[in-house]
Structure formats: structure tokens, C-alpha cells
Amino acid sequence: MNLTTTYLGLELKSPLVPSASPLSQEVDNIRSMEDAGASAVVMHSLFEEQLTLEKYELHHHLTYGTESFPEALTYFPEPTNFRVGPEEYLDHIRQAKEKVDIPIIASLNGCSVGGWTNYASLIEQAGASALELNIYYVPTDIDLTSHEIENTYIDILTRVKAAVTIPVAVKLSPYFTNTANMAKRLDYAGADGLVLFNRFYQPDINLETLEVEPHVLLSTPQAMRLPLRWIAILYGHIQGSLAATSGIHNAHDVVKMLMVGADATMLCSVLLRHGIEHIRSLEKDLREWMETHEYESVKQMQGSMSQLNCPNPSAFERAQYMKALQNYQPIWGKVYTPS
């Protein structure tokens, strides 16, 4: 039974890829992921703020006593907020490459066009097989237009592509006016793949301290519906690879994502909940499902249920929305039939 797939031009032994998470902060964990069956690993992210802070600190020390304003440092995250700095991140890539044979995909997380994108070339030199651009952008300027926001994504991608020769994927959010058009623009601008979708972690309020606090909620299987729909719609319409992330918790989730056209299925919350060894269980269950349903390879099922190949293409559009609402059966009563 052949589980191989191609993602970002890389031949992977299976579609099971741990995505960026704290688990990859230890090289031993990356080795454990490979042993458990991971076909590649996306490293934890290096943040734009880390690179900006490093540059600012250098400038601060070079100009100390002349025109420096030390209070401005309070606008940047404290160095202790980050597990590793830029140099440590590069060393981490080198060490991982020495210890494992699977591809190591680095992750740059940022939201603006700036010098931090030049770090991509150092990541390539450190030995990364590919680079994932995690563009985590929450626009709050009410005068900023959607066109300007989209151009920021394109500009970031263009700068990074000009700096490296390794494949570059873009991890983006689902909050565009026209996700399909944005995917097409990124594809045309040179993205080797798209990762759908980034989950924006929302802040919460501590009612005792009256402070805004970060709040991380792990995904549930229901979260997979959004990337499933858009991968099904985009399959066959863009040249780059498609990776599914968010809500993939069992082998059935993996199969569904492959059937709508995913080249890789990214794993995060499920590994944080059940541990790295769960990759082994997912692969075992995937093989059993394929054997039971007489599939000989992953490539045989890829895209078979995409909008391009689905007997009812409208199932991924508005018609399915109306059908779902009209046929919903409340657990406490009868179906409401609109007049």
C-alpha cells in the first residue's frame, strides 16, 4: 500500500506532517516524530518581533547616549517571552537536519513587509528543506482597504521568494473577501503551496484581574470543515500544493482531506492532546481504511471528492447551506419547515 505524496515538490512517505507547535522546540521530539511515522516536520515559528527586537537592540547599544530613547523598548516583547532567538533557531534547524532524514520545514511568522523577510535566506543556508510563511495579520486600521491588505501578503511572498531557492508555502487565514481569488494571486506570485488555514487565537478577559490575556483553545474535529471546503474548491485551479490544517484528529479526517485534494495533512492539536506516538496510530488506521475500501495508494484518492470531480459541485457552495438548514432536526422537537 503506497502512502507517498508530493508536497512543495518534496516526496513524502505519507501525508502525515506535524505542523508548527511547541513540540518541535526539542530535537529529540523531532526524532520521535520521525520514528512514529511523520513524513516531514514544520518547525515552531520564528516571529517577526524576535528579528525586529534583535535589530533594535543592536541599534540601541550602538547609539546609546546619543539619540536613543530607552522607553521605546517597552513596545517590544521581552526577550524572555521567546524560547529561542534567531541564532538559536538556525542552530536548531542544523541540529535537526543532522539527526533526522525527513524534510525540515522552517516557519517564519510575521505580518508586515520589512527586513525580517531577509532572514529567509539564512534559514535556507541552515539546511531547511522548505519554508512556511505564517502570515498572522489582524488589521485594525479602519482606513486600510482589503486591496492594501492583500497586497501586503503578495509583497511578503515576493520578497521571500526573491531571497531563497527552496520551496515556499503560505499559511493564510480564511478571512478574505474572496479566498479563491487570493489563492490564485498567491499562486501566480510564486507560492509553491498554500496551507489552509491559520487559526487566529482570540484574547480573553480575566474578570478577577481585569486584564486581557492570551487564550489558546486546541482545535476540535469540527474545525476541519472550513479547510475541507476550500481545498475542495481550489483543487485543480492552482498550480501549488495544498495542505490541510486544523481539526485533523483521526484517520477519517485525513482521508476526507485527501479526497478533496490535500497533498499533506498537518497535525497539531491531536499531538498536543495524545502525544507524538499518536502519529503511529493515525498511519495504522489510515492503512486499515484504505485496505478495507480497496485503495492501493494515497494518490488514487486525492481530489476524487473535490468540486472538480464531485458529482454535485454545488455541494460545496450555497445550495448545501440551504439544504443543511432546511433539513436540520432539533434534538428536542420536530423539523421546522419554512412556509
ROVOZA-595198 format. One record per residue (C-alpha): residue number from 1; x, y, z. Coordinates in pm, 1 decimal. Last residue first. Example, Ala and Ser with C-alpha at 12.3 -4.5 7.8 and 13.67 -1.06 7.14 Angstrom:
BEGIN
- 2, 1367.0, -106.0, 714.0 $
- 1, 1230.0, -450.0, 780.0 $
This chain:
BEGIN
- 339, -4366.6, 2838.3, 493.7 $
- 338, -4035.6, 2726.7, 640.6 $
- 337, -4042.3, 2369.9, 778.0 $
- 336, -3918.1, 2340.8, 1135.8 $
- 335, -3816.2, 1982.3, 1197.8 $
- 334, -3964.6, 1832.0, 1510.8 $
- 333, -3854.5, 1859.0, 1866.8 $
- 332, -3581.2, 1834.2, 2130.6 $
- 331, -3289.7, 1711.5, 1919.1 $
- 330, -3359.3, 1973.8, 1654.4 $
- 329, -3370.4, 1812.6, 1307.9 $
- 328, -3190.5, 2013.0, 1038.1 $
- 327, -3327.5, 1950.4, 688.6 $
- 326, -3393.8, 2311.5, 588.1 $
- 325, -3070.8, 2443.5, 738.3 $
- 324, -2846.4, 2183.1, 577.6 $
- 323, -3017.0, 2214.8, 239.9 $
- 322, -2971.0, 2591.4, 236.2 $
- 321, -2601.0, 2566.2, 314.0 $
- 320, -2553.8, 2285.0, 62.7 $
- 319, -2701.6, 2502.8, -211.3 $
- 318, -2469.4, 2790.4, -121.1 $
- 317, -2144.6, 2618.8, -228.0 $
- 316, -1951.7, 2297.6, -161.9 $
- 315, -2242.9, 2071.8, -256.6 $
- 314, -2282.3, 2278.7, -575.0 $
- 313, -2026.1, 2051.9, -741.0 $
- 312, -2266.4, 1752.1, -729.8 $
- 311, -2095.3, 1453.5, -894.2 $
- 310, -1767.9, 1570.4, -732.2 $
- 309, -1466.1, 1578.7, -962.5 $
- 308, -1381.1, 1949.9, -981.4 $
- 307, -1550.3, 2021.9, -650.2 $
- 306, -1307.7, 1779.5, -493.4 $
- 305, -1422.0, 1428.6, -399.2 $
- 304, -1165.5, 1234.6, -603.9 $
- 303, -901.8, 1500.2, -541.4 $
- 302, -650.7, 1258.0, -393.6 $
- 301, -794.9, 903.4, -373.8 $
- 300, -557.1, 722.4, -609.2 $
- 299, -267.6, 940.2, -495.6 $
- 298, -296.2, 792.1, -148.4 $
- 297, -238.7, 445.4, -289.9 $
- 296, -389.5, 98.4, -328.0 $
- 295, -742.2, 185.0, -223.5 $
- 294, -963.5, -117.7, -169.5 $
- 293, -1206.2, 25.4, 87.7 $
- 292, -1094.6, -211.1, 365.0 $
- 291, -728.1, -172.9, 266.3 $
- 290, -751.8, 206.1, 260.3 $
- 289, -922.3, 213.1, 599.9 $
- 288, -661.2, -20.3, 750.2 $
- 287, -373.1, 187.3, 611.5 $
- 286, -521.6, 507.7, 752.4 $
- 285, -579.3, 343.0, 1090.0 $
- 284, -213.6, 235.2, 1109.7 $
- 283, -93.7, 578.2, 998.4 $
- 282, -309.3, 752.3, 1258.9 $
- 281, -194.6, 513.3, 1530.3 $
- 280, 172.2, 580.4, 1453.9 $
- 279, 113.6, 955.8, 1458.7 $
- 278, -35.1, 908.1, 1806.6 $
- 277, 318.1, 842.3, 1931.7 $
- 276, 374.6, 1219.6, 1939.5 $
- 275, 132.5, 1271.2, 2226.1 $
- 274, -242.8, 1249.9, 2273.8 $
- 273, -356.7, 1607.9, 2331.7 $
- 272, -63.1, 1804.9, 2188.9 $
- 271, -47.6, 1552.5, 1905.4 $
- 270, -417.3, 1596.2, 1821.2 $
- 269, -381.6, 1974.1, 1844.5 $
- 268, -105.0, 1983.5, 1583.3 $
- 267, -120.4, 1764.1, 1275.0 $
- 266, -96.6, 1890.3, 917.0 $
- 265, -243.3, 1684.7, 633.7 $
- 264, -47.7, 1692.4, 307.9 $
- 263, -133.8, 1687.9, -62.5 $
- 262, -494.5, 1790.9, 0.5 $
- 261, -742.6, 1738.7, -284.2 $
- 260, -1095.1, 1683.2, -154.3 $
- 259, -1023.0, 1312.0, -112.1 $
- 258, -702.0, 1376.3, 78.8 $
- 257, -882.3, 1592.6, 332.0 $
- 256, -1151.7, 1329.1, 378.8 $
- 255, -895.9, 1052.5, 424.7 $
- 254, -704.5, 1250.4, 690.3 $
- 253, -1024.4, 1324.0, 883.1 $
- 252, -1111.9, 953.2, 867.9 $
- 251, -765.3, 874.1, 1004.8 $
- 250, -824.1, 1078.0, 1318.8 $
- 249, -781.8, 1426.8, 1467.7 $
- 248, -748.0, 1672.2, 1179.6 $
- 247, -930.0, 1982.4, 1307.0 $
- 246, -691.7, 2247.7, 1179.7 $
- 245, -454.8, 2208.4, 883.1 $
- 244, -490.7, 2097.5, 524.3 $
- 243, -203.9, 2138.5, 278.9 $
- 242, -247.7, 2226.2, -87.7 $
- 241, 40.0, 2219.5, -334.2 $
- 240, 88.8, 2484.5, -599.9 $
- 239, -51.7, 2503.3, -952.8 $
- 238, -394.7, 2640.6, -869.7 $
- 237, -738.4, 2554.8, -1008.6 $
- 236, -726.1, 2175.5, -985.8 $
- 235, -815.9, 2173.0, -616.1 $
- 234, -928.2, 2519.3, -505.4 $
- 233, -1291.5, 2432.6, -428.1 $
- 232, -1218.1, 2105.7, -247.8 $
- 231, -935.5, 2274.7, -57.1 $
- 230, -1183.4, 2543.7, 40.1 $
- 229, -1447.1, 2305.9, 175.9 $
- 228, -1206.6, 2085.1, 368.5 $
- 227, -1030.4, 2389.7, 515.3 $
- 226, -1361.4, 2504.6, 669.3 $
- 225, -1494.0, 2163.4, 774.1 $
- 224, -1178.9, 2069.4, 968.1 $
- 223, -1278.0, 2277.4, 1270.9 $
- 222, -1546.5, 2024.6, 1365.5 $
- 221, -1275.1, 1777.2, 1464.6 $
- 220, -1182.4, 2006.8, 1758.2 $
- 219, -895.4, 2254.3, 1768.2 $
- 218, -697.9, 2340.6, 2078.4 $
- 217, -800.7, 2661.2, 2250.8 $
- 216, -523.3, 2905.8, 2338.7 $
- 215, -611.1, 3213.0, 2540.9 $
- 214, -392.9, 3519.7, 2567.2 $
- 213, -498.7, 3753.1, 2847.2 $
- 212, -670.9, 4091.1, 2862.6 $
- 211, -664.1, 4211.4, 3220.6 $
- 210, -942.6, 4285.7, 3466.1 $
- 209, -754.7, 4095.8, 3739.9 $
- 208, -1055.4, 3895.4, 3856.8 $
- 207, -1258.3, 3904.4, 3535.3 $
- 206, -965.7, 3777.1, 3325.8 $
- 205, -1061.9, 3876.2, 2973.8 $
- 204, -990.1, 3658.3, 2669.1 $
- 203, -782.6, 3701.2, 2355.7 $
- 202, -856.3, 3512.5, 2032.9 $
- 201, -614.7, 3270.3, 1870.5 $
- 200, -634.5, 3316.5, 1494.5 $
- 199, -622.3, 2972.3, 1334.9 $
- 198, -425.9, 2970.1, 1008.2 $
- 197, -598.8, 2772.5, 737.6 $
- 196, -536.7, 2625.9, 483.8 $
- 195, -168.1, 2588.1, 395.6 $
- 194, -93.4, 2702.0, 41.6 $
- 193, 188.2, 2574.3, -178.4 $
- 192, 477.6, 2666.0, -402.3 $
- 191, 378.9, 3032.1, -379.9 $
- 190, 512.0, 3210.2, -689.5 $
- 189, 311.7, 3529.4, -732.9 $
- 188, 60.7, 3342.1, -953.5 $
- 187, -18.2, 3102.7, -668.1 $
- 186, -52.0, 3393.3, -427.7 $
- 185, -291.4, 3567.9, -668.0 $
- 184, -494.3, 3249.4, -724.7 $
- 183, -526.1, 3187.6, -351.4 $
- 182, -642.0, 3545.5, -304.1 $
- 181, -900.2, 3497.6, -579.1 $
- 180, -1035.7, 3182.5, -415.3 $
- 179, -1045.1, 3344.8, -71.8 $
- 178, -1262.7, 3629.0, -196.0 $
- 177, -1340.3, 3881.8, 78.1 $
- 176, -1053.7, 3730.1, 276.0 $
- 175, -1097.4, 3593.1, 626.2 $
- 174, -992.3, 3230.6, 574.8 $
- 173, -640.7, 3288.7, 711.2 $
- 172, -315.6, 3210.1, 537.3 $
- 171, -22.6, 2973.0, 557.7 $
- 170, 195.2, 3045.6, 256.3 $
- 169, 432.6, 2778.3, 129.9 $
- 168, 783.5, 2844.3, -0.3 $
- 167, 1000.9, 2590.9, -182.8 $
- 166, 1380.0, 2635.4, -151.6 $
- 165, 1554.3, 2883.9, -383.0 $
- 164, 1556.6, 3176.9, -143.0 $
- 163, 1574.0, 3558.7, -131.1 $
- 162, 1349.9, 3650.2, -425.2 $
- 161, 1081.7, 3411.8, -298.0 $
- 160, 1092.7, 3589.6, 38.4 $
- 159, 1042.0, 3932.1, -115.4 $
- 158, 758.1, 3813.6, -339.3 $
- 157, 578.6, 3639.3, -52.4 $
- 156, 589.4, 3948.6, 167.8 $
- 155, 472.7, 4169.9, -119.9 $
- 154, 183.2, 3936.5, -206.0 $
- 153, 60.5, 3926.7, 153.0 $
- 152, 89.5, 4306.6, 180.7 $
- 151, -100.0, 4340.2, -148.9 $
- 150, -393.0, 4156.3, 8.2 $
- 149, -409.2, 4406.9, 292.5 $
- 148, -390.7, 4703.9, 55.8 $
- 147, -674.1, 4564.1, -158.0 $
- 146, -884.1, 4498.1, 152.1 $
- 145, -859.8, 4865.2, 239.7 $
- 144, -697.2, 5017.2, 546.6 $
- 143, -895.9, 5314.9, 675.5 $
- 142, -1042.2, 5119.8, 967.4 $
- 141, -689.9, 5031.6, 1086.7 $
- 140, -730.4, 4712.1, 1289.6 $
- 139, -581.0, 4454.4, 1052.5 $
- 138, -514.5, 4116.4, 1219.7 $
- 137, -227.3, 3959.1, 1025.7 $
- 136, -69.6, 3623.2, 1100.2 $
- 135, 122.1, 3548.8, 780.2 $
- 134, 271.9, 3206.0, 851.1 $
- 133, 525.3, 3176.0, 574.0 $
- 132, 630.0, 2810.1, 556.0 $
- 131, 982.5, 2743.9, 432.6 $
- 130, 1128.1, 2436.9, 264.2 $
- 129, 1409.0, 2183.4, 301.8 $
- 128, 1574.0, 2384.2, 580.0 $
- 127, 1952.1, 2347.2, 577.6 $
- 126, 2091.4, 2641.7, 773.6 $
- 125, 2157.6, 2817.9, 441.6 $
- 124, 1782.7, 2814.0, 370.1 $
- 123, 1708.5, 2967.7, 709.9 $
- 122, 1975.0, 3229.4, 644.2 $
- 121, 1799.6, 3316.8, 315.7 $
- 120, 1464.8, 3351.2, 494.0 $
- 119, 1612.9, 3605.9, 730.3 $
- 118, 1563.7, 3863.2, 455.4 $
- 117, 1191.9, 3858.7, 542.4 $
- 116, 1271.6, 4031.8, 870.7 $
- 115, 1380.7, 4339.4, 674.6 $
- 114, 1025.4, 4455.3, 622.8 $
- 113, 683.4, 4399.8, 471.6 $
- 112, 441.1, 4332.3, 754.1 $
- 111, 257.5, 4043.1, 918.6 $
- 110, 502.2, 3789.8, 1051.7 $
- 109, 564.1, 3424.2, 1133.8 $
- 108, 851.4, 3244.7, 962.7 $
- 107, 832.6, 2864.3, 975.5 $
- 106, 1103.1, 2615.2, 877.3 $
- 105, 1019.9, 2288.3, 700.8 $
- 104, 1253.5, 2002.1, 792.8 $
- 103, 1240.1, 1716.3, 543.1 $
- 102, 1279.6, 1362.0, 681.2 $
- 101, 1624.7, 1209.9, 738.6 $
- 100, 1666.7, 1305.2, 1102.9 $
- 99, 1950.0, 1390.5, 1344.5 $
- 98, 2177.5, 1612.8, 1136.5 $
- 97, 1888.6, 1808.7, 987.4 $
- 96, 1750.2, 1865.3, 1337.3 $
- 95, 2083.5, 2004.0, 1457.1 $
- 94, 2106.5, 2245.0, 1165.1 $
- 93, 1746.9, 2363.6, 1211.6 $
- 92, 1805.2, 2418.7, 1584.1 $
- 91, 2121.8, 2611.7, 1510.1 $
- 90, 1920.2, 2846.2, 1287.5 $
- 89, 1662.7, 2893.5, 1563.7 $
- 88, 1935.4, 2955.5, 1819.2 $
- 87, 2066.2, 3236.5, 1602.5 $
- 86, 1721.1, 3397.1, 1575.4 $
- 85, 1635.7, 3368.2, 1945.5 $
- 84, 1485.8, 3074.8, 2129.2 $
- 83, 1213.2, 3021.5, 2387.9 $
- 82, 1065.2, 3366.8, 2334.7 $
- 81, 890.3, 3569.3, 2603.7 $
- 80, 1222.7, 3608.8, 2787.7 $
- 79, 1335.2, 3859.3, 2521.9 $
- 78, 1056.6, 4095.9, 2637.8 $
- 77, 808.2, 4179.0, 2364.9 $
- 76, 863.0, 4520.9, 2205.2 $
- 75, 687.0, 4845.7, 2289.9 $
- 74, 872.2, 4867.8, 2619.7 $
- 73, 1194.2, 4921.9, 2427.0 $
- 72, 1071.6, 5268.9, 2336.2 $
- 71, 1148.6, 5378.5, 2694.1 $
- 70, 1518.4, 5357.0, 2608.8 $
- 69, 1504.1, 5654.3, 2371.2 $
- 68, 1839.4, 5676.5, 2195.7 $
- 67, 1976.8, 5993.6, 2040.8 $
- 66, 2331.5, 5991.4, 2171.1 $
- 65, 2393.4, 5804.3, 2494.9 $
- 64, 2339.3, 5457.6, 2347.5 $
- 63, 2363.8, 5463.3, 1968.9 $
- 62, 2540.7, 5133.2, 1908.3 $
- 61, 2366.8, 4966.5, 2201.5 $
- 60, 2020.7, 5071.5, 2085.1 $
- 59, 2090.2, 4978.7, 1722.2 $
- 58, 2182.6, 4626.8, 1829.2 $
- 57, 1874.0, 4609.6, 2049.4 $
- 56, 1655.4, 4727.0, 1761.9 $
- 55, 1786.7, 4458.4, 1526.3 $
- 54, 1728.2, 4186.2, 1784.2 $
- 53, 1381.2, 4321.8, 1858.4 $
- 52, 1284.7, 4327.0, 1490.8 $
- 51, 1401.5, 3967.4, 1448.8 $
- 50, 1208.1, 3847.9, 1751.3 $
- 49, 903.8, 4055.8, 1654.8 $
- 48, 892.4, 3893.4, 1310.1 $
- 47, 847.6, 3560.8, 1484.0 $
- 46, 1037.0, 3236.4, 1430.8 $
- 45, 772.4, 2965.4, 1423.3 $
- 44, 789.3, 2610.1, 1552.6 $
- 43, 932.6, 2377.5, 1289.1 $
- 42, 717.4, 2201.4, 1030.6 $
- 41, 809.2, 1834.2, 1034.0 $
- 40, 819.2, 1586.0, 746.6 $
- 39, 694.5, 1230.8, 679.0 $
- 38, 595.9, 1168.7, 1040.7 $
- 37, 592.0, 795.4, 1111.8 $
- 36, 644.3, 748.5, 1485.8 $
- 35, 1023.3, 733.1, 1443.1 $
- 34, 1018.1, 1064.8, 1254.5 $
- 33, 810.7, 1226.6, 1527.7 $
- 32, 1044.6, 1085.4, 1793.9 $
- 31, 1341.9, 1241.2, 1614.7 $
- 30, 1157.7, 1575.2, 1612.0 $
- 29, 1088.8, 1534.5, 1983.2 $
- 28, 1457.4, 1473.5, 2049.8 $
- 27, 1535.0, 1795.3, 1863.1 $
- 26, 1325.0, 1991.2, 2113.7 $
- 25, 1130.8, 2300.7, 2005.8 $
- 24, 934.4, 2083.5, 1764.0 $
- 23, 664.0, 2004.3, 2020.2 $
- 22, 596.0, 2375.2, 2075.8 $
- 21, 394.5, 2375.2, 1751.9 $
- 20, 435.2, 2422.7, 1376.8 $
- 19, 267.4, 2135.3, 1193.2 $
- 18, 329.1, 1762.8, 1230.0 $
- 17, 306.7, 1609.0, 880.0 $
- 16, 110.8, 1294.2, 793.3 $
- 15, 62.8, 1279.0, 412.3 $
- 14, 293.8, 976.8, 383.7 $
- 13, 643.8, 887.7, 260.2 $
- 12, 694.2, 1242.9, 135.4 $
- 11, 843.4, 1342.1, -199.9 $
- 10, 912.4, 1714.0, -181.1 $
- 9, 791.3, 1936.7, -466.6 $
- 8, 603.0, 2152.8, -219.5 $
- 7, 413.1, 1837.3, -114.2 $
- 6, 422.4, 1512.3, -310.1 $
- 5, 254.6, 1206.0, -163.8 $
- 4, 354.8, 854.9, -64.0 $
- 3, 109.6, 627.7, 117.5 $
- 2, 152.0, 329.0, -115.4 $
- 1, 0.0, 0.0, 0.0 $
